[in-house]
Every structure is written in C-alpha cells, then in structure tokens.
Amino acid sequence: MSDLLTSTAAELAAMIASGETSSVEVTQTHLDRITAVDGEIHAFLHVDGERALAGAAAVDAKIKSGQQVGPLAGVPLALKDVLTYTGAPTTCGSRILQGWHPPYNATVTQRLLDADLVILGKTNMDEFAMGSSTENSAYGPTRNPWDTDRIPGGSGGGSAAALAAFEAPLAIGTDTGGSIRQPAAVTGTVGVKPTYGGTSRYGLVALASSLDQPGPCARTVLDAALLHEVIAGHDPRDSTSIDSPVPAVVEAARSGGIAGMRIGVVTELGGEGYAAGVQQRFDESVALLASLGAEIVEVSCPHFRYALPAYYLILPSEASSNLAKFDAMRFGLRVDDDGTLSAEQVMAATREAGFGAEVKRRIIIGTYALSSGYYDAYYGQAQKVRTLISRDFDAAFAAVDVLVSPTTPTTAFKLGERIDDPMAMYMNDLCTIPSNLAGNASASFPIGLDDGLPVGLQVMAPPLADDRLYRVGAALERSLQATWGGPLLNQISPLEVAR
C-alpha cells in the first residue's frame, strides 16, 4: 500500500506544503484506492474525481505561487451526505432526496473549501441519520473494513469506514446520539462530537435540531484536532452557534499531558450488559491513564439510565417536525403517476415510497408524543429527564475534569443481526446519548481489540472544554501506539481489503 495512504493528514499536509508531493498526487492515490476497495466497503454514495482533482490542482497552484493556505491544505476528505455541497447530490441516505443538488454550501463545507481541503465525495449513512449501523441507507449498507460481514456503526458508518479502509485520511460526520463516536469505536478510528453550538449546523439537513452537531473524524488525535479547528467557530447563520473562541484543541493534541487531571469513571456506564472484552480493554485503559499521572475516581450519574428512553422521545418528536418539509411539493421525490392525485394523496404516496421503515417508525413515534393530550406525558417528561441528566454532568464536572466510559457496550455486530430488533439496535447508543442530551463535548478513541475487533473509549468534557478530550486522547494514543508498535489500523485487515 502506498505511503500516501497510510500517512496521517498532518504528515500529508506537511509533504504537500514542502513540495515533497502534490495535492494532485495525494488525491489521485486516494481516488485509486476508492476504485479498488469501495465496491466491497460501500463507504461512498458519490465520488467526483474530476472535481476533486481540479480542487487539488488549484491548491498546488496556490502553494507554488506562495499564497497563504490552510494547515490541512491539499489533504483529501470524505463528507457525510447530510451536509450540503453545491454541485453534488445531497441525499441523506434517502430515496426522498434522490438526485437533489443543493443551491448552497453548508458552513462546515465552505470552511473546508476555504481552508484548501479537497472533498473526494459524499459518504453513506443511515437514512436521515436514523440508525446505528448504516444498514438503514436506502442505497445499501456500508461494511466494516475490519470484517466486511459486520456493521461500521451508524449513522455515519460511511465516513468511519472510509477512514478505516484508507480511502480518505479525514472525514466529517454528524453526531445526534453517537453517530460520530459509535462508528469511530467499532472501526478503530477517532471521532469527536464538539460542544453543541461549537460547529455550525447551517446546511446540515436537520434530524433533531437540539441534538445534531457536525464534528471531525480521523485516524489520529492530532488530525482530528486540526480538522476540528478548521470547521469550528461562530456562525451568525446558526442561531445555536456559540460566539466564543474555539478551544485550543490542536495545542492540547500536541501536548497530551494528563498529569494531575481528575478523571471520573461513570459507574452507570459499564458492567452488566457490556461485552467482557470491551470492559477489559476499558479497565486497562483507565489503569494506563492512572499510570500517566491522572487521578481516577468513580462518579455516579444516576439519571444516565433514563437517557435512552428520554432520547427516543425527544429525537422522534423533533424529527417528525423537521421531516415534515419533505412533502413532494418543493423538491426531491414526487410520486404522481398520472397527474390525477390530490396534493394530500401525492404527499402520502411520496412519503410512503420515499421514507424507509426506521424513518417512518420515528416519525410516527414523534408525532404521537407531540399530539394533543400526550405532549406533557411524553415529550414534556422527557425534557425534564434531560434537565436531570444535565445536572448529573454539572455535578460530575464540579469534581472531575473529564468523564470516561466505554463508547459502545459491544464491538461491531454482524450485518442483519439487529436490523429487525429496534430495541437491540438502540441499546448500542447507551453510552453516547447522555452527551447529546446535555450538549457537552465528547469523543471516542481506539484502545485495542476484542477478538480482533476494535474497542473505543469515550471521553466526556464540560461545554467549551473540548481541548480536554484531545489531551486525554493524545496521551492514550502515544502510550498505546508505543505498545502496539504503531497505529491500531496498521495491524490488521484494513490493509488487506481488496488490494
């Protein structure tokens, strides 16, 4: 495999800036890799090689002429298909948006382009980000490069799989209940959910507006931090965007010192119901953090146990409202064979044909929860639980700097294993959901293998303390890679996938 595929994004940026290689060469190498392996992995829904190479050539020309470029200039990137990008389809993994080309760029997309990154294409995802396995995509599932019979996580399995299969050195995901962190955990990659409001939601096709958050996906902690810094910051077009400085995430990733940090182990997130190998890797990682100078304490967050049911009332309620705009009248799919159907009949036929089973399930649940006579009993109560979870975090962060837990209770399960059991599927988000409900920063870092499959450790930090995630992640990464003899991903099957 080419060194350009296994190099980190930071290394590629340095090589491009120095003239050791070019963005065109790096981009072509990754396009060739996509051609070689994506027939098996299906990480991408849309690849535009011609446009990517034109963008790469423009970056090379800027560098050659001495113009100022971004810190990741010329590095290729995979973009989750829930963020708008002019000139490319945005489907959100749904038939109802098949062929839709947005007329504007998402703020995150525009910041990537302004920072001279090269967008390879759009990645596969669970339809409208509803799912934990990327099996709910209307365009077929994505496969985990570690074992192609297994899921790559969801909803952003395409972005994580693209990284793990060395199809892209960087990717963008979005996280509503774990859709960045859970795929990162099961693919052996790094995924970060910034503080809610830390990255702009403008141009992100909304699932649940109070939960959605774009974030960086990468193979190393420093690469994630560099990408985080590119996409973060205030955006006046997003009313939830925080007008404050971006935390010093790159500096934290480069330092990685955790001596004296107080790290809390959440007692409610572990033990019974967690795979023995996952729990073992987690316990070993906590012991490693202690050996690096951190103080480990147990912390109880008693209301975390109610996060899952509260989330699956709040999210469907917001989804039922946000997805009402897909009505066949303005854009997207329209079912009207002979022109004789009424507007109501066209809407019903289009939504029946255009939405998948999981989307329909959540719309129905959300509409019911918001209906007259049930609002207070369901949605209102769930919001009260959300407040209690936020208070649990506040109390915990008054005593510790960060919290840790396994990212997922198990490693990647087999394709089809849980698709007909919604509750079993939802349980995969047990550890990740509390951070979305509270809006604090959270990340997943690879910590080893259980029976040949990756395990992730979740780090949770207070709002606007995103830099603490990177301090812990970098410390773990350096120590573990010294033990492993290099990155986790360089040890196993991603290197062997359809060479």
ZICORRA-V351221 format. One line per field, one symbol per residue. psi: psi as a letter, one per 30 degrees, with the letter a starting at -180 (. if undefined). Layout:
# ZICORRA-V351221
psi: ???
This chain:
# ZICORRA-V351221
psi: kkffeflleeeeeeeeefgealeeeeeeeeeeeeeefffeehfkfkkieeeeeeeeeeeeeeeefglkllfgkfklkkkkhfkkjkfkkjfggkffgkgkjkglkleeeeeeefggljjeaklllkkhgjlgfgfgkfgllkkkfejfgllgllfhfeeeeeefghfkfllklkjeggfeeeeeefghakkkjlkkffkkgkgjjkdjfgekkllkklfleeeeeeeeeefllkjffjfgkkilkklieeeeefegkgkfkjkkjjffilbkfkkeeeeeeeeeeeeeeefgglkklkkkiffffgeeeeegeeeeeeeeeefffiggeelakjjieggfkleeeeeeeeeeefkleeeeeeeeeeeefflkffeeedeeeeeeeeeeeeeeeeeeffflellllkelflaklkkfegfgieeeeeffgeffeeeeefglkllkkkgakjhgkkkkkkkkllkghffeeeeeeeeeeeeefeefgakefffafeffjh.
